[in-house]
Each structure stands twice: as structure tokens, then as C-alpha cells.
Amino acid sequence: MNQIEQMPVFDRDLIRRFDVSGPRYTSYPTADRFNEGFGRTDFARHLGLRAQGGLMKPLSLYFHIPFCDTVCFYCACNKIVTKDRSRAERYLQYLDKEMGLVAAQLAGSRLVSQMHWGGGTPTFLSDSEIRELFRAIRSHFTLTEGGEYSIEVDPRRVSAETVALLGAEGFNRMSVGVQDFDPVVQAAVNRIQSVDETASVINAARANGFRSVSIDLIYGLPFQSVERVSRTLDTVLSLSPDRLALYNYAHLPTRFMPQRRINAADLPSADQKLEILGMAIDKLTRAGYVFIGMDHFAKPDDEMAVAQRNGRLYRNFQGYSTHSDCDLLGFGVSSIGKVGSAYIQSAKTLEDYYASIDRDELPVVRGYEMSFDDQLRYAVIQSLMCHFEIDFGAFEQGWGIKFSDYFAQELEALRGHERDGLCTVTPHGVEVSVPGRMLARVLAMVFDAHLRSDREVVRYSKVI
């Protein structure tokens, strides 16, 4: 067995000791470090630099569809709850215009090898609107054969006919929101969803050429217990998803208004959450799923597991990805992109987003230009989060540094974590222990130069 596919070890005492708050490292620096000093002219400059040196990176496109017709109480996404379906038509017109503004500044190839529609609820769009958005995308970019094209789907809001349309237009991966099948839990979070409608969507995806279907679950929701989540997992395993994400619910009602509808007294305790997590990891790995990292599992033959074995796994704003060499263009309200060494975030409200585009301006409100140090630390954190190791020689050759000198302070901190059993530090590199893989974020935080004090990490979710 490939070493990276060893069964994960759920060390309850180790997890209790290191269950601190910390970033998820879908970027580095993390989005809370973006600043308003970076604006649309900076973004345009980086778009123009794409072809410099002949790099000609392929593109990854992200489209944020913010609309939902009901609110799930646990949700922390940027969304607009509305029953008015006509609002999507106007939004698509602005997406088309935004793509035109970006494409006009974009140097180099417009070849796209990865695309993701997220939300909100992307399937809030009607079938005709899905066709219209694809038409607009293809008028500005070229979707390559064999690319990775994924969409988040709410099974309560999509028919088998719509799934067939999604496949015909080019989607080949689907993320299906479930969270929990228990009716008591569903009622508590305002998401009533049957097994039959979920299975219908998954079956339709497989019948229409989708190469990978992922199911999203959440642990830590009100009224959850080991027994209830175990029954949900049994049902999920009967659906045989290619990938599975098991997210930790972070109850932050002061930041996310829908969560105020959840009674904190109904949430499982920290010990109960650990019991649920331990049971889930055991059940999933015994069923043959590979622990990818953080909260993701995949079948051994899924492209995500293959990418990890081959050292090609990557982490970005959509989570783990098999495409590491792309410039990411984000479209729509609050979307985030990364072009070259720059992060870019769009306006967070529809009003501001529309106003910028009406002025023929890129809707950038903030961003971040990475220094050499940021880019180096980004690469180190990627290696820890995706591959559970750091090869000093590879970094010294690729970055022109002496690792032990450049990161002397960090290596000293890692030696403390080595005594705790999280990793092994040798003259040649760092290897995360099998029990430590559940806590890779803790090791990544050692290399985060932007974490200024313990007081600041409380705004992040818990590591477990």
C-alpha cells in the first residue's frame, strides 16, 4: 500500500490537545489578510503579465451563483435568499459583461482546464439560464477536452432532465449537498431532503457522463449523535459516491445570521463531536475510502486519490483539486481569484458589484500581492496539507534557499510537535505522522507568518 494511503489513525487525546482554531488554508495568505490597497488596476496589471516569460498557464474559472430559495440555518456562504427567479436573469447579464472586462485585459491563452460553479445554489438557474451562461463562457474562453468541470447541486431543486443538460453542456463532476439524512436533524437546520431525490440526482449524473460524484456531510449539527450519523453514513455508502466531504460545523451566530436560528443547547458537545468523527473515519476507511486530508475522502481510483499518490494534489478556494498549474479567475459577487502572485476579491454585495460593472470597471474591492516569502510559505503549506511532507532538497533546489536556515524558527517549533507525535523532523525533511495527518493544519500554522497572536486565531474554525 502506498504510504500516503495508510489507514488514518484517530488519536482522541492528540486531537483534544490540539483542537485549536486555525485557517483552512484554501489560500496563503488567508483571505482575511487581503487589503483594499490592492485594486482593479493591480488586477489588470497581473492579467496583462500572464504571458510574460511564455508561461501561458491554463485557466480555472469559478462562478459564484449567490441565490437560494430557502435558507439552511447552518450556512456560512455569501448568499441571497429569494423566491424571485427573475433575479438570476439580470445577474447572468452582468456575469457576461464581467467576463468581457476580464478577457479584454487578459494576456496569453484563454484555454480553460478547470471550472466550478458554486453558491448559493447554482441550480437556482433555469435550464435556459444554464445554457445562456455556458454560451457566455464559451464566447470568452475555450473549455478544453478532458478538463475538470464541476458544479454544486441541491438535489431538492434539480430534475434528472436538468442533470442531463449539465452533462451535455460539459460538466463532468458534481458535488451533492446532503449534510444529514436524519429527519430530526434536517428539521433543526431547515433542510428537508429525502434519500430518494438524492439518489435520483446521483443516478442521473452517472447516466450522463459525470466522472465523479461527491457528497457533502456536516458533523456537529443539532441533535446529531453517533447512532444518527452512523445511519446517515450507511445510507451514503449505499449511494457509493466517488468522493465524500465531512465538514465540521462551526457555530458562529454573531458572524452568520442564519445560525441564530439554531439553538446552541441542541448541538453535540465537543466530546460527542469527537465520537462522531472517530466513528465516521473508521466507517469510511473500512468501506475502502482513502483519507485525502482535512475532511475529504475518496475512492482509491478517483482522480483526487490518484493525484495525491502522484504528488499532483493541490488546494485552492474550492478545496482539494487535481489541477495545480492554473490561474484562477473568479466571477460574480464576492468571488475570489488568483492570477500569478496576486489574489483578487470582488464586491461582496450585488449593489456594489452591479455598480462597478455599470461603470465598465472590474468589480475588485480588495486583494493581496504575494512577496517571495509569501509564495515560498504558500508552497510549504501546500506540501503539508496535500502530501503530509516537506522535502528540504526540493525546496532548496526550486527556491534557492537553505531550508534549515530560512526556517530555523519554524523547525524548532516543529521539533516540539515531533515530541508530541505530530511529525518527524530529519536533516532531509519533515514527515507528518499518521495520527498527525488529522492535524495537518496545526503544522501548517507554524509556517504562517501572518498569524500575529493567539487572540487572532479565534475568528477561524476549529481544526477538528
Residue, then its C-alpha position, 0 to 999 in steps of 0.5 A: m500500500n502506498q504510504i500516503e494511503q495508510m489507514p488514518v489513525f484517530d488519536r482522541d487525546l492528540i486531537r483534544r490537545f490540539d483542537v485549536s482554531g486555525p485557517r483552512y488554508t484554501s489560500y496563503p495568505t488567508a483571505d482575511r489578510f487581503n487589503e483594499g490597497f490592492g485594486r482593479t488596476d493591480f488586477a489588470r496589471h497581473l492579467g496583462l503579465r500572464a504571458q510574460g516569460g511564455l508561461m501561458k498557464p491554463l485557466s480555472l474559472y469559478f462562478h459564484i451563483p449567490f441565490c437560494d430559495t430557502v435558507c439552511f440555518y447552518c450556512a456560512c456562504n455569501k448568499i441571497v435568499t429569494k423566491d424571485r427567479s427573475r433575479a438570476e436573469r439580470y445577474l447572468q447579464y452582468l456575469d457576461k459583461e464581467m467576463g468581457l472586462v476580464a478577457a479584454q485585459l487578459a494576456g496569453s491563452r484563454l484555454v480553460s482546464q478547470m471550472h466550478w460553479g458554486g453558491g448559493t445554489p447554482t441550480f437556482l438557474s433555469d435550464s435556459e439560464i444554464r445554457e445562456l451562461f455556458r454560451a457566455i463562457r464559451s464566447h470568452f474562453t475555450l473549455t478544453e477536452g478532458g478538463e475538470y468541470s464541476i458544479e454544486v447541486d441541491p438535489r431538492r431543486v434539480s430534475a434528472e432532465t436538468v442533470a442531463l443538460l449539465g452533462a451535455e453542456g460539459f460538466n463532468r463532476m458534481s458535488v451533492g449537498v446532503q449534510d444529514f439524512d436524519p429527519v430530526v436533524q434536517a428539521a433543526v437546520n431547515r433542510i428537508q431532503s429525502v434519500d430518494e431525490t438524492a439518489s435520483v440526482i446521483n443516478a442521473a449524473r452517472a447516466n450522463g457522463f459525470r466522472s465523479v460524484s461527491i457528497d457533502l456531510i456536516y458533523g456537529l449539527p443539532f441533535q446529531s449523535v453517533e447512532r444518527v450519523s452512523r445511519t446517515l453514513d450507511t445510507v451514503l455508502s449505499l449511494s457509493p459516491d466517488r468522493l465524500a466531504l465531512y465538514n465540521y460545523a462551526h457555530l458562529p451566530t454573531r458572524f452568520m445570521p442564519q445560525r441564530r436560528i439554531n439553538a446552541a443547547d441542541l448541538p453535540s458537545a465537543d466530546q460527542k463531536l469527537e465520537i462522531l468523527g472517530m466513528a465516521i473515519d473508521k466507517l469510511t476507511r473500512a468501506g475502502y475510502v482513502f483519507i485525502g486530508m482535512d475532511h475529504f475522502a475518496k475512492p482509491d481510483d478517483e482522480m483526487a486519490v490518484a493525484q495525491r499518490n502522484g504528488r499532483l494534489y493541490r488546494n485552492f478556494q474550492g478545496y482539494s483539486t487535481h489541477s495545480d498549474c492554473d490561474l484562477l479567475g473568479f466571477g460574480v459577487s464576492s468571488i475570489g481569484k488568483v492570477g500569478s502572485a496576486y489574489i483578487q476579491s470582488a464586491k461582496t454585495l450585488e449593489d456594489y458589484y452591479a455598480s462597478i460593472d455599470r461603470d465598465e470597471l472590474p468589480v475588485v474591492r480588495g486583494y493581496e500581492m504575494s512577496f517571495d516569502d509569501q509564495l515560498r510559505y504558500a508552497v510549504i503549506q501546500s506540501l503539508m496539507c496535500h502530501f503530509e511532507i516537506d522535502f528540504g532538497a526540493f525546496e532548496q533546489g526550486w527556491g534557492i534557499k537553505f531550508s534549515d536556515y530560512f526556517a530555523q524558527e519554524l523547525e524548532a517549533l516543529r521539533g516540539h510537535e515531533r515530541d508530541g507525535l505530530c511529525t518527524v523532523t530529519p536533516h532531509g525533511v519533515e514527515v507528518s505522522v499518521p495520527g498527525r495527518m488529522l492535524a495537518r493544519v496545526l503544522a501548517m500554522v507554524f509556517d504562517a507568518h501572518l498569524r500575529s497572536d493567539r487572540e487572532v486565531v479565534r475568528y477561524s474554525k476549529v481544526i477538528 
